[in-house]
Amino acid sequence: MKAVEDKGETPDRRHAAPTVNRPDLLAGGSDLLFRQFVHDALAFASRLQAVRDGFARLIDLTGTQYTILISIYHLEFEQRVGITTVAEHLHLSGTFVTTETNKLEARGLVTKTRDADDRRRINLRTTGEARARLSRLASVQSHVNDVHFGPLTAEDFELMRYIMPDLVGSTDRALRLLDAIPSLDDGPLPAGAIRETSP
């Protein structure tokens, strides 16, 4: 990495390189509000995960195990639940879901059975013990979530629940862009060097 000489000068924000180019994300030509949005989103994400981990702790699970278990529980009211169902619902890989559901099965919280119509498919169901734990947790969850998402109006919630899946998808594409960049040791990349490719 090339060394950068620090001359002790006060940074002039007007000349700082922008961190976003889209006009929709700039206010008066500045990315300051965008940067604040990103930082607030990071702070929210870390707290969201901490709340999730807190729920998990109350029923003696890891955060990931809790997320998968409660997803199976709610999905099984609507449909037969397989590994792919859970993976798509949570934006996780099937391999990862398989590994975690094996752990839940070993703890007596999930059962796995062959689908009667498609023997290649494994159906997942929560056990009585799992449902009992989730039932005890629900009384806590409802109060914590009411506080956690207290600022949202019905209109806010409707907007955010439609936007969130799109942000998950665009973030996956952004990660692919980052993965394609080997290094910045030789300085900034030339304009047009970063291009989105299909997955």
Secondary structure, 3 states (H helix, E strand, C coil): CCCCCCCCCCCCHHHCCCCCCCHHHCECCECHHHHHHHHHHHHHHHHHHHHHHHHHHHCCCCHHHHHHHHHHHHHCCCCCCEHHHHHHHHCCCHHHHHHHHHHHHHCCCEEEEECCCCCCCEEEEECHHHHHHHHHHHHHHHHHHHHHCCCCCHHHHHHHHHHHHHHHHHHHHHHHHHHCCCCCCCCCCCCCCCCCCCC
